[in-house]
Amino acid sequence: MSNESSSASPVSPSSPGPIAASPLTRAVLEIDEYAATLGWDQPARLFALVDTAALRAQEPALAEQLGLEGDDDTASPLTPVEQDEIPAGTPLDEFLATIAWPGAVAGCALTVERQMLPPSAEASVPEKLNDAALARWVAKHPDRQEVRMTVAVLRDGARESALRLREKDSATDVLTGRDLVPGLSEALAATFEA
């Protein structure tokens, strides 16, 4: 569903997700749970978000392959479909700039691991470091934390994010919110601009 051929891989959580969550929040949490089953130190993963009912109606064979056949009322309204692997060594922003989604894709999501520092460490960041030097500096900082970010956007502008810290690697400690990773949300939203 990107500019290259895609191989669909379903995301199948072990539970249907929070009942009260919006469809986009539910999709983000499903992707976070799926990524958690793969463990840490994983490459970034890109997902198309498709309308589950439309997928069943328009692509019944694919829906069956993804385990979505029938009229299961517990199925999420959005189905995440993992895309081909992001090419190794390609900067994420450059890769995202090459994405073009067909009309059947309602949204997209990305899960990526990064290191972050608490706000208290911002004052100690050396000035004028390039990206590579800054990454090395953060990697050596004693207060750094590893985080998995799952960010999703819909064509209509809706956004959602989930953050999971490696030191609190539990579904009950996942933080969700619309504006947790605004830069990545903007980059994903740009993949829908024609």
N, C-alpha and C positions, 0 to 999 in steps of 0.2 A: 504494500500500500504506500510505499515510498517511491522514490524515483527509480528504484531498482526492483527486481522481482522479490517478492516477499514469500516467506514460508510461515504459514500461520501456526502458532503454538498457543493452545488455550491456557488461560490462567484459571486454575481450579482451586479455590480456597477450601480448607477443610470445614469451614462454617460459612453460613450465608452472610455474615457481617452484621453490623449494628442495624437493628430494625428501624430506628428513628432517623438514621443518617440519610442525607440526600443521595440520589443515585451517583453523583460524582464523588462524594465522600466515600461511599461504599466501594466504588471502583478503585479509588486510591488505596483504601485499606486492603482490598483483595490483592492488589499488586504488591503492597508492602508485605503482606503475609506470604505471598508466593516468593518474593525475594528473600525473605527470612528463611524459607525452607532450603534455599541454595547456599546459605552461609555468607560469611563476610569475604572481603577481598575479591569481589566480583566486578566484571566490567559493567559499564552503563548499559541499560536495556531500554529499548524504545517499544511502545505499545500503541496500537490504534485502538480507539474506543468506538465501538459500533453499537447501534441500537439493537438490543437483543430481539425484540419483536420483529423488526424489519429484517434482521438477519434470518430469522426462522422462515419468514414469508418469502424472501427473495433468494435465499441461498440455503435451501433445506439440506442439501448434502453437506455443506460446510458446517451448518448448525449441528447436524448429527455427528460429524467428526469432532466438533468441540464439546459434545455432550449436552447440547441445548435443545434436543428434539422434544416434541410434545408441548403442552401448555403449562409447564411447571410454574406455578404462581410464586415460588420462592426464588426464582432466578432473578438476578440483578437486572435492572433495566438497561444497563450498559455492560457490554462484554469486552474486556481487555483482550487483545490479540497481539501476542509478542511478534515483533518484526525481526528481520534479519539482523545479525550481529553488527554493531557499529564497528567500522573498520579500525583496527588497532593503529595507534599512532596518529589518528586524525583528530585534531582539536574538536571538541564537542560543538562549539559555536559554528565552526566551518561545516561540520556534518549537518547540523540542523538547517543551515542555510540552503542545503541541497534538497530538502524534503518537499514533496508536493503530494497532498492527500486527495484521493478521489472523493466525490460528493457523498458517497455512502458512509464515509468516516465522520462520526459526530464529534470526535475529539481525539486527543492523543495524550500520552503520559510518558514520563521518563523516570527511571530510578537510577540514581548515581550515588556513589560513596565519596565523601570528602572529609577533610580534617578541618576542624573549626576551633576557634579560641573563644573563651568567654569575653564579654564586653570589657571586663577589667583589664584584659591584656592588650587592648587596642592602643593604649597610650605608649606601650613599649615596642610597637612595631617600628623597625628602622625605616627611615624615609628613603625614597628613590630606589626601591628594589623592583627589579623586573619580576614577571610572574613566576619564572622558574626559581629565582632566588627567594622570593616570598614563600613559595611552597616548601622549599628546603628549611627556611627559618621556622615556619609553622610546625613542620614535622619534628623539629628538635625541641620545640617549646614544651616545658613540663606540664602545662595546663591544657594541652591540646586534647581534643576529643574527636573520635571518629563518629561520623553520622551518615546514615543512609537517608537520602532525600528522595521522596516520590512526589512528583509534581504532575498535575493533570490540568488540561484546559479543554473547554468545549468551543465549538465554532461561535456560539452565542456570547462568548466572553466569560462564562463561568470558570472559576479557578478553584483548585483545592490542592493542598499539600499535606504530606505526612512526614514527620521526622522521627527517626529511631536512632538513639545513641547506642553505640556498641556496648558501653558499660551498663546500660539498662535495656538489654536485648529481650524485651518482653512486649507482647501485643498490648498489655495493659498500660505500658509506659510510652506508647506512640502518641506524639503530639500532632494534632491536625489543625489546619487553619487556612484561610484563603490567601493570605499574604506572607507566608513564612519564607518563601524563596522567590521574591518578586522578579529578579533578573532572569531566572530560569523560566518562570511563568511567561514573561514577555517573549523570550526566545521561542518557546513552544507555540505561543499564540501567533507569532510571525509565520509559522509553517502553514497557516491557513490564509494568509494574505495573498491575493492573486496579483 
